[in-house]
Amino acid sequence: MPTTTIRIEDDLKERVGAAARRLGKTPHAFMLEAIARTVDELERDDALRRVVEARWAGFLRDGEAVSSEDMARWVRARVRGEQAARPRSRRVLP
């Protein structure tokens, strides 16, 4: 595994060390997990953004959407464990 050096202020270094000790980890392990968690979050955000942009483009193209009431009714049924038909989209743009 290659080595990467980072420079951090003394106060942050102390805070990282204290946080790592509270979790029973080394500062190195703590920082690796923090970096991995941040990268994972960014990748999930990017994936979600791509889905949202694709759906928005579809909405603008087709002008169809599911009403919030129909969607809420479907979600509540699914949460209760019921089999529910997916709500149908309707044209909302001319």
Secondary structure, 3 states (H helix, E strand, C coil): CCCCCCCCCHHHHHHHHHHHHHCCCCHHHHHHHHHHHHHHHHHHHHHHHHHHHHHHHHHHHHCEECCHHHHHHHHHHHHCCCCCCCCCCEECCC
